[in-house]
Amino acid sequence: MPSYELIQYPLVKQDETSLSHIGGSPNLPDQFKLPNCKLCNSPMTFFFQVKFPKKHDWAGKIMSVFACTSCTPIEGNHYPPFSPNRKRIPDHFLDDYEKSFHIFAFENTETSSLRKEYKQVLQFEKIELQSLRSTTMQITRIGGKPNWRISNDFPEDYMGSHFTFLMQIWDDWAFKKLPNAPRQALFSFLDSSVKFRNDDLYFLFRGAPLYLFGTLDFEIPKVYVLNQK
């Protein structure tokens, strides 16, 4: 499967045709409810969405990623939970998997619109996909093969469905907040007090290297996120 780099264009105005982008407002089907964190009930922050290219196994699908940036979850909930079996994901594991984050996956043919009721947090940047010669570059990219930081943990099966590699998010992929947006809350390993970033950046799951995999055989596809911090 080909690999694609995500090229960002920050000086572009968002419109209804924006289907691959960072920040701004999400473009979602109307029946999708904007997610709240299951740990603190705060509205989740919209980070990015991508429309998968023609040569990808998820061609024609759009993935939209949200995560809570308001609370400092207890240890173990500030990263996506690990499956007890890395290769064969246990049945129904992904049903209650998303607590401090939520990922929508839907077909591009579904009617969608900019969700103007969403209070924007991150600066809008248009994304275009550019083909890469190497399928294993250590950058944030779609498709190709995972560039593992630790070990090969490619999941093989979930409830009869195989997985495909969607994308990897490298640990230097930062998101710029809007000037009036709050600073991102951080988990503290030392005490229970709330800490906040001291800059104008947000990071998805504290900037951990992330690997996203999608089911192939479900009518409503599911996404499994693995980190290798």
N, C-alpha and C positions, 0 to 999 in steps of 0.2 A: 504494500500500500504506500502511495507517495506521501511525502512529508511537506508541511507548509509552515512557513514562518508567519507570525502575526505582525503586520506592519501597521503602526499606529499613526493616525492623523489628528492631532489635537486641535487644529484651528478650523474645524468644520462644524457647521451648524447641524444639529440633529433634526431629522424629519421622519415621516412615517415609513420611508423606504429603508431606514437604517436597521438592518437585521444582524449585523456583526459589529459590535462596539463595546467599549468600556464606559461605565458610568452613564450619566444622563438618566433618562427614564427607560424602563424595560418595555419591550415590544412583545406583548403576550396576548394569547386568546382571551376573550372577555370572560370566559367561564373560570379562569384561573384566579384564585384569590391571592392577593399579595401576602406573603408569609410573615408570621410573627415567630420569634424565638420561643421554643417550648420550655426554656429554662428561666427566662426573665420576662417573657411576653412582650418584649420590645419589637417594633417593626424591624425586619431584617434589612440590611444594606444590599442594594443591587450592585454587584461587581461587574459582570460582563455577560454578553451572550455572543454565540457564534453560529453561523449557518455553515454546515459542513459541505465541502466541495463535492463535485460530481464523482471523483474517483475514490472517495472515502466510503467505507462500509455503511456509514450513517448519512450518505448523500441525501439531501432533501430535508433533513431534520435540523431543528434549531435547539440549542441548549442554552439555558439561561440560569446563571448561578447567583444565589443570594447567601449571605451569611450574617450572623449577628455581630455587631461591632460595639454594642452598648454595655454588655455585661462581661464579667470576668468569671467564666464558668469554673466549677471545681475541677481539680486535676482529673484528667481523663476525658473531659468533655470539650476541651479547647482544640482538639484535633478530631477528624472523623474517626469513629471507633474502628478498631481492627476486627476483622473476622477471626474467630477462633481457629478456622481452617483457611489458610491463605489461598489454597488452590481450588477447593470446592466450597463455595460460600453456602453456609447452611440455609435450608429452606426458610423463607420468610424473614431472613436476617435483615433485608433491605426495607421491610415494611415499616419498621419503627426506628430506622437507622438515622434519619435526619432530625436532630434536635436543635442544634445551634446553627444549622444551615439548611438550605433547600435548593434542589436543582430541578427545574422544569425541562422536559424534553417533549417536543411536539413537531408535527409535520409542517413544512413550510406552506402546504396547501390549506392549512387551517386559517380561518380569518383571525387576524391579530391587529392590535392597535397600540399606539403609545399610551401607557397607563399614566395619564396626567395627574391622577390622584396621588401618585407616589411622590414623596418629598425627596428631591434629589440630594444626594450626598457627595457623589464623586463626579469629577469633571468628565464631560463627554469627550470621547476620542473614537473616531471611526476606525474600524479594523478592515484591512484588506489582506487576503492570503496570498503569499508568494511562494512558489515552488522552490524546494531545496534540493540540491544534488545529493546531500547526505541525509539518510533517514535516522541518524543517531546523534545529531548535534546537541550539545548541552545548552539548549535555550528553550524558552517557552515556544511550543510548536504543536501543530495538529498532525496526527497520522504518523506514518513511519513506524519505528520501533522504539520502545522505552529506552531511555538512557539511564540505567539503574544506578542509584547512588550506593546501595548496599548489596542487595541480592535480587535475583529474578523472582518476583512475586506475582507474575501474571496470572490472574484468576482464570480457571478453566471452565467452571460450570456454576450455574445458579438455577435451581429448579428446572433443569432440563435445557436451559438456554446457554449457549456459548457467549463469550465476551469478545468484543473488539476493542482495540486501543483507540481511545478518543483523542487524548492530548496529554501533554505534560506541562506543568507550570513550574518554571525554574525559580530558585529562591531569590532572584533579583527582580522579579516582576512586581513593581510597586504601582499603586493607584493613587492619583492625586485627588485630594478632597477639595470641595468648594470652599471659598473663604469663610462662609458663614456656617459651615458644617462643624459638628463637634469633633474633637480629637478621638482617635480610636482607643477604646478601652483595652487593657492588656491583662493577661493572667499573671499573677505574681506567685512565684515559687516559694517566697519567703514568708508571706503573711496573707491575710484575707482582705487587705485594704485594696481599694480600686486604684489602679495605676492607668496613666494615659500616655500615648506617644507624645514626644516633645517636638514633633515636626508636622508637616502638612501631608503626610503620606498614610495610606492604609495598606495593609498586607493581608492576603487571604490565608487564614490559618497560620498566623504569625510568620509568614514567609517560608514555611516548610516546603521542600520539594514535593510536588503533588503529581499523582498519576491517575488519570480518569479513564474508566473502562465502562462501556455500555453493552447492555444485553442486545442480542441479535434476534431472538425468537419470540419476544413479547409484543403483543399488540400495543401496549403502553410501555415503552422502553424504560429501563431503570439504569441509574448511574452508580457505580461503585468508585469511591475516592480512596486512594491509598497514599499515605505520606511516608517518606523515608528520611525523617529528620535525623 
